[in-house]
Amino acid sequence: MRPDDWHLTDDVDSFLDRAADFLHSRPALHTLPLTVTEALRTRGADAYGTDAPIFGRLERAGEVHATLFHTPPRRLNLTPLTPEEADSLAAHLAGLGRPLPGVIADHDTATAFAEAWQRHAGATAMLHERERLYRLHTLTPPEPLPQGRGRVVGEQDREQLMLWYREFVAAIGGSASVDASSWADTRIAHGRVTFWETPDGTPVSMAGVTPMVAGQIRVAPVYTPAHLRGHGYGGAATAEVSRAALAAGATEVVLFADLANPTSNGLYERIGYRPVTDFALYNF
């Protein structure tokens, strides 16, 4: 692969002009680039931070074969590449002197790129997490459902939503992509988080969704405070937002689960989610 087969830009609209059809061709597998580029397109280039994002597409004979995006300071995201393509891309990016904190992609691509980045950039690659991408087949709500109901969050829930966002980020060992207030305000404005609440109106779990792009909606995040787990609240909230996504017209409803957490993986499979592929997250 020649380095000039990759076309890099910091303009999301010009990227999508060429790459949209490719991304739309497999909306479940491409959920991350679809939702991230939609956020950048609608909310501006600083939606994920002050540093300019970069987008790339691998073209051959006028057709897009793969894409990348990087929204600093987060990991580089790649769609599937062969080991040879991953090696050539790593050499190209290393030659540009672009710092990368890590990579996320399907397992084989991420591993190939991480090994290539070690060779070309002299960095140490460490596997941070393995995740499984699931797609909803037939929704089967938990039986019995815990007492209570799902309710879309409103302005009155802002403080609770901010608190749970901060707790969720801490629980997964991540770093917040935006401050908690901005995160909460965006989701309240668009009705993108649902609380499961007990009959007395106490919120006990939350499940969020991304905007629908190319017919797909991703469920994220799902969070239940540690002292409230084991009662089925997370499953009820996930089933509720999954049902709402289907009702909104989504043809693909997807989510990621940490493979180190068999409880959540088992839960998602019980309510109708089936594996698509495994992803790997590396830190450099």
Secondary structure, 3 states (H helix, E strand, C coil): CCHHHEEEECCHHHHHHHHHHHHHHCCCCCHHHHHHHHHHHHHCCCCCCCCCCEEEEEEECCEEEEEEEECCCCCEEECCCCHHHHHHHHHHHHHHCCCCCEEEEEHHHHHHHHHHHHHHHCCCCEEEEEEEEEEECCCCCCCCCCCCEEEECCHHHHHHHHHHHHHHHHHCCCCCCCCHHHHHHHHHHHCCEEEEECCCCCEEEEEEECCCECCEEEEEEEECCHHHCCCCHHHHHHHHHHHHHHHCCCCEEEEEEECCCHHHHHHHHHCCEEEEEEEEEEEC
